[in-house]
Amino acid sequence: MMLWLLAGLAMAEDDELYMGDMGITATLPEGWSVPRWSDWDLDAVDDRSTVSVNVSYTMWQVEVDEDAARVWSGQAADRLREQGHDKVEMVSTEIAEVDGQPVAFIELSYRYNGQQQAVLYQRSFAVSGRTVHVSAMAVTRNRSRASDALEIWEEHLEIGKPAEDLATLSDFGAEVGFETQLPPGWRNPLKTEVGETRRLASELLKHEIVPEECFVAVHPYPDGETALMLTCGAYPLYVGKIDEHSFTGQDEGIRAHFFGDAGIGPATQVSTGADQRMAFLYTLPDIQDRVVEMGVSPYDQGQVLTWAATRPKGGGDGDLAQVDAAVRGSMSAMRFSGPEGALHPIGLGLWVDYLVTYRKTDPIVFGPALVFLALLAFAGIKLRGKKTSYEDI
């Protein structure tokens, strides 16, 4: 810890403070000191100890709009309460363009340590894969100093990785043998978000993202959380014909294969592919306070598996419905690029199993059998009715 503090003091003397998680370098303004900073945040105070400044971020690059600004305002209010302040109220939020980039301007009022009236000004803006929040706090009589402090510090922040265009991140190619169209709000992760995406996929879905087999999508929220959807192909499970006769039985076999005796409920039937073939959708037990769903879609290389995890439940009651609709929409929009529509293969053994298990009382099965038995019976009658002649002796 002492080495870390000494390194920090050395950097402060050089007047450059690099926050690696944001890719931002702060140049120390004249008349300011920085008692603490790290890769992910910075605290500063002016020499008169009248204004304090904080630079931090929330994960994921999201659209800067009024809805997001209200979320960031609520998070700033929570931080003030955690620091021991009270009477916290939102005064205003506004979206304005600064240097061609949308910025959220937020103002809160509060009572400093429960005694003096105070103000917080905050500007929130996107960089690549993150949303940066620069806030200045002071008692009300120094509010102009706090406003000036935001201007000063913004001028002393060098953005290493500017915000990226998110509009081109919703398409998937067919390199893995299938493709889909993502619902609104979902997109590919940026390169600066891949590390967090991989971590979530490993912790929540117990699965690695293999580029040759999988594609992944995120639905980021302003609070720094995200919903996650991972789709991977070529799972080697071949179950034979799936239709209205076999769906329930196949569901039981698939549940036993993937979940054993974990008590997962029956699948919901979902249509997938251009031919709208039958697929299976399961709701799994919560993982880290997130609801997880899993889809199983048959195609020529076995099964395509689709997992989706909501953000933590505290993020919003409507999140499960949105994620469920997204999974269904993604599975429904899936298109397979294999020959002959990439139909799930059915060998002779699986056909026989299907017929004797699910269609044994169906005319399609017992009809030909009856005809065959009738022919045998007719032949027997003809043989019994034939008279013996002297030539036969």
C-alpha positions in Angstrom: 0.0 0.0 0.0 2.8 2.4 0.9 4.5 1.8 -2.5 1.2 2.6 -4.2 0.9 5.9 -2.3 4.5 6.8 -3.1 3.9 6.1 -6.8 0.8 8.2 -6.6 2.7 11.1 -5.1 5.3 10.8 -7.8 2.7 11.0 -10.5 1.0 14.0 -8.9 4.3 15.8 -8.9 4.5 15.2 -12.7 1.1 16.8 -12.9 -0.3 13.8 -15.0 -2.7 11.3 -13.7 -3.7 8.4 -15.9 -6.9 6.5 -15.3 -6.4 3.3 -17.2 -10.0 2.0 -17.0 -11.3 5.1 -18.8 -8.3 5.7 -21.0 -8.2 9.3 -19.6 -5.2 11.3 -18.6 -5.8 14.2 -16.2 -3.3 17.1 -16.1 -3.4 18.7 -12.7 -4.8 22.2 -12.9 -3.0 25.0 -11.0 -4.4 25.5 -7.6 -5.6 21.9 -7.2 -4.3 18.8 -5.4 -5.2 15.2 -5.8 -5.2 13.3 -2.5 -6.2 10.0 -4.2 -6.7 8.5 -7.6 -6.6 5.0 -9.3 -7.2 3.4 -12.6 -11.0 3.9 -12.2 -11.5 7.2 -10.4 -10.0 10.5 -9.0 -10.6 12.8 -6.1 -9.4 16.4 -6.2 -9.7 19.5 -4.0 -8.9 23.1 -4.6 -6.2 24.8 -2.5 -8.9 26.7 -0.5 -10.7 23.5 0.4 -13.9 25.0 -0.9 -14.6 22.7 -3.8 -14.1 18.9 -4.3 -14.1 17.2 -7.6 -14.6 13.5 -8.5 -14.0 11.8 -11.8 -15.4 8.3 -12.1 -17.2 6.1 -14.6 -20.0 3.5 -15.1 -19.4 0.5 -17.3 -20.7 0.4 -20.9 -21.1 3.0 -23.5 -24.8 4.1 -23.6 -26.8 6.8 -25.3 -26.7 10.0 -23.4 -30.4 11.1 -23.0 -32.8 12.3 -20.5 -33.7 8.8 -19.2 -30.0 8.1 -18.7 -29.5 11.4 -17.0 -32.1 10.7 -14.4 -30.4 7.4 -13.6 -27.1 9.1 -13.2 -28.7 11.8 -11.0 -30.1 9.0 -8.8 -26.7 7.4 -8.5 -25.1 10.7 -7.5 -27.8 11.2 -4.9 -27.1 7.7 -3.5 -23.4 8.5 -3.2 -24.1 11.7 -1.3 -26.3 9.9 1.2 -23.6 7.2 1.7 -21.2 10.0 2.5 -23.4 11.2 5.3 -25.3 14.0 3.6 -29.1 14.4 3.7 -32.0 16.4 2.2 -30.7 15.3 -1.2 -32.9 16.5 -4.1 -32.6 16.6 -7.8 -32.7 20.2 -9.1 -32.4 19.6 -12.9 -31.1 17.4 -15.7 -30.4 18.7 -19.2 -28.8 17.3 -22.4 -26.6 19.6 -24.4 -24.1 19.2 -27.1 -20.4 20.0 -26.3 -17.9 19.7 -29.1 -20.3 17.6 -31.1 -21.0 15.1 -28.3 -24.1 14.9 -26.1 -23.4 15.6 -22.4 -25.8 15.3 -19.5 -25.8 18.3 -17.1 -27.0 17.4 -13.7 -27.6 19.5 -10.6 -28.4 18.3 -7.1 -29.0 20.1 -3.8 -28.2 18.6 -0.4 -27.3 19.4 3.2 -23.6 19.0 3.8 -23.1 16.7 6.8 -26.7 17.5 7.8 -25.8 21.1 8.4 -25.0 23.5 5.5 -26.9 23.7 2.2 -24.7 22.5 -0.6 -24.8 21.8 -4.4 -23.4 19.1 -6.7 -22.9 19.8 -10.4 -22.2 16.8 -12.7 -21.4 16.3 -16.4 -21.8 12.8 -17.8 -20.6 11.8 -21.2 -19.6 8.7 -23.2 -16.1 7.4 -24.0 -15.4 4.1 -25.7 -17.0 1.4 -23.6 -17.7 3.6 -20.6 -19.7 6.6 -19.3 -17.6 9.2 -17.5 -19.0 11.3 -14.7 -17.2 14.5 -13.6 -18.8 16.1 -10.5 -18.0 19.2 -8.4 -19.4 19.7 -4.9 -19.4 22.8 -2.6 -21.6 24.5 -0.1 -24.1 26.8 -1.7 -22.2 30.1 -1.1 -19.4 28.6 -3.3 -21.6 27.3 -6.0 -20.0 29.5 -8.7 -16.6 28.0 -7.7 -18.1 24.5 -8.2 -19.4 25.4 -11.6 -16.1 26.9 -12.7 -14.3 23.8 -11.4 -16.2 21.6 -13.8 -15.1 23.8 -16.7 -11.5 23.7 -15.5 -11.3 20.0 -15.0 -13.0 19.1 -18.3 -10.3 21.2 -20.0 -7.6 19.2 -18.2 -9.0 15.7 -19.2 -7.4 14.1 -22.3 -9.7 11.4 -23.7 -7.6 8.6 -25.1 -10.5 6.5 -26.4 -13.5 8.7 -27.7 -17.0 7.4 -27.9 -17.7 5.1 -30.8 -20.6 4.8 -33.2 -23.0 2.2 -31.9 -25.3 2.1 -34.9 -23.2 -0.5 -36.8 -23.0 -3.0 -34.0 -26.3 -4.9 -34.5 -25.5 -7.1 -37.4 -24.1 -10.7 -37.3 -22.6 -12.6 -40.2 -23.0 -16.3 -40.9 -19.4 -17.3 -40.2 -20.6 -19.7 -37.5 -23.3 -21.3 -39.8 -26.2 -19.2 -38.6 -27.1 -15.6 -38.1 -29.9 -13.6 -36.5 -31.2 -10.1 -36.1 -30.8 -8.5 -32.7 -33.8 -6.8 -31.1 -33.7 -3.0 -30.4 -31.3 -2.1 -27.6 -29.0 -5.1 -28.2 -25.6 -4.8 -29.9 -22.2 -6.4 -30.2 -19.8 -5.3 -27.4 -17.1 -2.8 -28.3 -13.5 -3.9 -28.1 -13.2 -1.9 -24.8 -16.2 -3.9 -23.4 -15.0 -7.4 -24.5 -13.2 -8.1 -21.2 -16.3 -7.4 -19.1 -18.4 -9.4 -21.5 -16.1 -12.4 -21.3 -16.1 -12.2 -17.5 -19.9 -12.2 -17.3 -20.2 -15.0 -19.8 -17.8 -17.1 -17.7 -19.4 -16.3 -14.3 -23.1 -16.3 -15.3 -23.3 -18.8 -18.2 -20.2 -20.9 -17.4 -19.2 -20.6 -21.0 -16.3 -19.2 -23.0 -16.9 -17.1 -26.1 -15.4 -19.0 -29.0 -15.4 -16.8 -32.1 -15.6 -19.7 -34.5 -18.7 -21.1 -32.8 -20.4 -18.2 -30.9 -21.6 -14.6 -31.1 -22.5 -12.5 -28.1 -24.7 -9.5 -27.6 -25.2 -7.0 -24.7 -28.0 -4.7 -23.7 -26.3 -2.0 -21.5 -28.1 0.1 -19.1 -27.1 3.6 -17.7 -26.6 2.2 -14.2 -23.5 0.3 -15.4 -25.3 -3.1 -15.6 -26.1 -5.1 -18.7 -28.2 -8.0 -19.9 -26.2 -10.6 -21.8 -27.0 -13.0 -24.7 -24.7 -15.7 -25.9 -25.4 -18.0 -28.9 -23.2 -20.9 -29.8 -23.6 -23.6 -32.4 -22.3 -27.1 -33.2 -23.4 -28.7 -29.9 -23.3 -32.4 -30.8 -26.8 -33.5 -29.6 -29.0 -35.3 -32.2 -32.5 -36.0 -31.1 -34.4 -37.0 -34.3 -37.7 -35.7 -35.5 -39.3 -32.9 -33.5 -43.0 -32.1 -34.1 -46.2 -31.8 -32.2 -46.2 -35.6 -31.5 -42.6 -35.7 -30.1 -42.0 -32.3 -28.6 -43.0 -33.2 -25.0 -40.9 -36.4 -25.1 -37.9 -34.7 -26.7 -38.2 -32.0 -24.1 -37.8 -34.5 -21.3 -34.8 -36.0 -22.9 -33.1 -32.6 -23.5 -33.8 -31.6 -19.9 -32.2 -34.8 -18.7 -29.2 -34.3 -20.9 -28.4 -30.7 -20.0 -29.8 -30.4 -16.4 -30.0 -33.9 -14.9 -32.2 -33.8 -11.8 -31.9 -30.0 -11.3 -35.7 -29.6 -11.4 -35.9 -27.4 -14.5 -39.4 -27.0 -15.7 -40.7 -28.1 -19.1 -39.7 -26.1 -22.1 -41.7 -23.4 -23.8 -42.1 -24.1 -27.5 -40.4 -21.4 -29.7 -40.2 -21.3 -33.5 -36.8 -20.8 -35.2 -35.3 -20.6 -38.7 -36.9 -19.7 -42.0 -39.0 -22.8 -41.8 -40.1 -22.0 -38.2 -39.0 -25.3 -36.9 -39.7 -26.2 -33.2 -37.1 -25.1 -30.6 -37.0 -25.3 -26.8 -36.7 -22.4 -24.3 -36.0 -23.1 -20.6 -35.9 -20.8 -17.5 -33.0 -21.7 -15.2 -32.4 -21.0 -11.5 -31.2 -17.5 -10.7 -27.5 -16.9 -11.0 -26.1 -13.9 -9.0 -29.6 -12.4 -8.7 -30.1 -12.6 -12.4 -32.7 -14.7 -14.3 -31.1 -16.9 -17.0 -32.9 -18.5 -19.9 -31.6 -21.1 -22.4 -32.8 -21.9 -25.9 -32.1 -25.1 -27.8 -32.5 -24.9 -31.6 -32.0 -28.0 -33.8 -30.0 -27.7 -37.1 -27.7 -29.8 -39.3 -24.7 -29.6 -36.9 -26.7 -30.6 -33.8 -28.1 -27.8 -31.7 -27.6 -24.0 -31.4 -27.6 -23.0 -27.8 -28.8 -19.5 -26.8 -28.3 -18.2 -23.2 -29.6 -14.9 -21.9 -29.1 -13.3 -18.5 -31.0 -10.3 -17.2 -29.2 -7.5 -15.3 -29.5 -8.0 -11.5 -33.2 -8.0 -10.4 -32.9 -4.7 -8.6 -32.3 -3.0 -11.9 -35.9 -3.0 -13.0 -39.0 -5.2 -12.8 -39.6 -5.1 -16.6 -36.1 -6.4 -17.4 -37.1 -10.1 -17.4 -39.9 -9.5 -19.9 -37.6 -7.5 -22.1 -34.9 -10.2 -22.1 -37.4 -13.0 -22.6 -38.8 -11.1 -25.6 -35.3 -10.6 -26.9 -34.4 -14.3 -26.7 -37.6 -15.3 -28.5 -37.1 -12.7 -31.1 -33.5 -13.7 -31.7 -34.3 -17.4 -32.0 -37.2 -16.6 -34.3 -35.1 -14.5 -36.5 -32.3 -17.1 -36.7 -31.3 -18.2 -40.2 -29.2 -21.3 -41.0 -26.7 -21.4 -43.8 -26.2 -25.1 -44.3 -27.4 -27.1 -47.3 -31.0 -28.0 -47.7 -32.0 -25.5 -45.0 -29.6 -27.0 -42.5 -32.3 -29.5 -41.4 -31.6 -31.5 -38.3 -30.4 -35.0 -39.5 -32.6 -38.0 -38.8 -31.0 -41.4 -39.4 -32.9 -44.6 -39.8 -32.6 -45.5 -36.1 -34.0 -42.2 -35.0 -36.9 -42.5 -37.5 -37.8 -46.0 -36.2 -37.6 -44.7 -32.6 -39.8 -41.7 -33.5 -42.4 -44.0 -35.2 -42.6 -46.6 -32.5 -42.4 -44.1 -29.6 -44.7 -41.3 -30.8 -46.7 -42.7 -33.7 -47.3 -46.4 -32.9 -51.1 -46.0 -32.9 -51.1 -43.7 -35.9 -52.4 -45.0 -39.2 -49.1 -43.9 -40.7 -47.5 -46.7 -38.7 -50.1 -49.4 -38.1 -51.7 -49.0 -41.6 -48.9 -50.6 -43.5 -48.5 -53.2 -40.8 -52.2 -54.2 -41.1 -51.9 -54.5 -44.9 -48.8 -56.7 -44.4 -50.7 -58.9 -41.9 -53.7 -59.1 -44.1 -51.5 -60.3 -47.0 -50.0 -62.9 -44.7 -53.5 -64.0 -43.6 -54.8 -64.1 -47.2 -51.8 -66.3 -48.2 -52.5 -68.7 -45.3 -56.1 -69.1 -46.3 -55.2 -69.7 -49.9 -52.7 -72.4 -48.8 -55.2 -74.1 -46.5 -57.9 -74.1 -49.1 -55.7 -75.7 -51.8 -56.7 -79.4 -52.4 -54.1 -82.2 -52.8 -54.1 -83.9 -56.3 -52.7 -87.2 -57.3 -49.9 -85.4 -59.1 -48.8 -84.1 -55.7 -48.5 -87.6 -54.2 
